[in-house]
Amino acid sequence: MHPLRQRLHNELHARPSLYFDEPAHVFHLAFLGREEVCNSFLHNLCPSNLDLNAAQGITQFDGSALKWERHAEFFTLTLVSTTSCNDPSWTTMPAVLAQKIDNYLSTLINSVQIVVRREAGLDLPRYGFKDPCGSCVGGGDAVVWSDFRINEAGNNRILFVNRRLNAYRQGRMIRRLLEIETYRMMASLSLTMAKNLTAQLNVFDETLVVLSERNADPKGSNAKALLADISNLSAQVVSCTAKSRQRFSATQAYAQLVFERLGELRESHVGDCQRLGVFIERRFKPTVRYCAATEQRLEHLAKSVANLSDLLQARVQVEMEEQNSEILKSLNARADAQIKIQHAVEGLSIIAITYYLISLLKLGYSGLHVLGVSMTPREAMLAMTPITIAILTLIVIRIRKVKGH
């Protein structure tokens, strides 16, 4: 058996829902924090019967069912407190739980309170919603109401009216509602970053325009200084990209989960009220699109800076090639001049050698007269001419052989 088989297979059961019957109060809390923070929180919350290697757990807390889940960058608590009252109203979080989470309130990213009840005797105005949204969910087997406003206690309140759901379907349906709110808040974390980036991107765009104009200036500019400015801008853009990439990617992932969970609700209208899914999509999609547009703008800016750098390098390369071409032309001209001078020197050298050779032969002719050899000038000329030509030929051949090497 593969060592990971059981662990991977059990991922199918990693996120079970809490199953319960109405009426009940559900408190759902989501805290930002990775593994170390989550372990510390859970150890403080329920030190006994705690498996820190597990992704989730269900236990009893102060007589109520408590479920905890750890995620990549946050962890959640869900407390279900059943009640005997058939007409439950809003209530405060149990004091014991409120005391346990007091030190972690600075990391609280989402807090939802759901009242679960039957439809009989429902008095909706009593729950104090302002401009509520309502939807029939689960094919009309339940009705959900909320105004998506945070009350004084910091809770987003949802009223869940069960018509025909059993405990299992009800637990899964409420889980979807809680995931929608938690994932929506996690996806919105990048909104502030996107707004801050917008101001920086405006400055980057203006800088890019100035650098592009400097690069396109026909009179030319200091290529070294321009390249330094482009490199500085590129470094800033890359830094912003590295800091925001993970957050923007998380926003896309969380947003996709939100829209998937909304589709799983199978909503239909309740009277003339706006559906919950429509309300969330119309107000949540602009956030997602704004973050996506900021990310795309950052990517396009990075590509534009890279293209400008390539253009500058191409221009510098062309200028260098032109300079090299001029240098080669100058070297060729000098080489031609040197060859002409060399040919002239060779010609003068041959003339000088011929002069000295004739002088030597003339001395030899004079010496023959002294020795008593009788020879007319014509005979001497005929005798010396082949010797002179042969010697000059040997000298020329020798010079060409040396030049060939």
C-alpha positions, 0 to 999 in steps of 0.5 A: 500500500502506498504510504499516502493512500489512506491520508489522501483518501480520507481527504473526502471526509476532511470537512464534515458538517455539524448535523443538528435540528432546529431551533438552535443558535450557530456562532461561526468565527474565522481568525487569520493565522497559520499553523502556529497561531492555530495550535496555540489557540486550540490548545487554549480553547480545548487542551484535552482530546486535541490532535494538532496534526488533524485538519479539523475536529468536533468536540463538546464545549460547555455543553454545545457542539464545537467544530474547529477547522484549520485552513491555509491562512485562517482557522474557524470555529463553529459552535452550535447551541440548541435551544428549547424555545420554538421562537428563538431570537438573537442572543450573545455569544456564550461567555465562556467562548467569548472569554477564550477568544478575547486575546485573538480578537485582533485577528478575527476576520469574520463573525456570523450568528445564525438563528435556526428555527421553524417557519411556524409563528415567524415574525420577520420584523422582530429580527430587526433586519434593515432592507433584508434580502431573502431566498428560498434555498434547497429547492424551497425547503428552507428560507434564508434572511439577512441584511448583511450588516454588522451589529454592535457585537460585530456579528453578521446576522442570518435567519435560517427558516427550516421548512422540510430539511432534515438534520443532515441537509440542514447542516450542509446548507448552513455550512454553505452559508458560513463558507460563503461569508468566510471566503468572501471576507478572505477574498476581500483582504486584497482590496486595501492592497489593490487600492494602495497599489493603484496610487503606486501604479499611477506613479509608475505609469507616469515614469514609464511615459517619461522614460519612453519619451526619452528613449524615443528622442531623436536627438538621443540621450544618455543611454547609461543613465536611461538604462539605470532609470529603467532598471530602477523602475523595473525593480520597483514593479517586480517588488510590487508584483512579488508582494501582491501575487500571493494575495491576488491569487488567493482572492481569485481562489476564494471568489471562485469558492464563493460563487460555487457555494452560491450556486449550490444553494439553488436559490429562488425568490421570496416575494419581492425581496432581492435574493441573497446571491444577487445581493452578494454578486452585485456587491462582491464582484466589483471587488474581485474585478478591481483586484483582478484589474489591478493585478493585470495592470501590474503585469502589463506594466512589468511587460511594458518596462521590459519591452522598453528595456529591450528597445533601449538595448536594441538601440544601443546595440545598433549604435555600437554596430554602427560605431564598429562599422565605422571603425572597420572602415577606418581600419580598412582604409589604413590597411589599404594605405599601408599596402600601397606604401608597402608596394611603393617601398618594395618598388623602391627597394628593387630599384635600389638593389638594381642600382647597387647590383649594377654598380657591383657588376661595373666594379667587376668589369673594371677589375677585369680590365685591370687583370688584362681581360679584353672585353668590349662594353657591349659584351660586358652588357650582354653578360651582365644582363642575364645575371642581373635579371636572375638575381632580381628574380630571386629577390622578388621570389624571396620577398613574395615567399616571406609575405605569403607566410 
